[in-house]
């Protein structure tokens, strides 16, 4: 999994986390991630989730990685470019705990105290295609609809 780690600076390490994690490969994925984390001397680790699907097994690995890095005084953030993956992290209640962002630069900003959960799909009041509806133009709060595949 995280074989091709890419340090962006001395203080930041980006670890790719891809593939579907299930019971068959959970231990292998966790070992690969933890080996990379244990070798890193970075103050900030960004786990770049490059899969559209985030399974409960992957969530457990990310939580254990957060605990492990926290014990060493390292900050762990998660960057997930796919909206479905971010939605799973949000619905599981782990978005804040894992400092979720849509991009790696966004995760670095989140770690430095910048911004809340601005990773959802678009800017407030905009649809994905850039259009606004009448309610958002009036300043009404949009209620998120449940995700139905």
Beta strands, then each sheet from edge to edge (+ up, - down):
strand 1: 6-7
strand 2: 12-17
strand 3: 44-49
strand 4: 75-80
strand 5: 100-101
sheet 1: 1+ 2- 3- 4- 5-
end
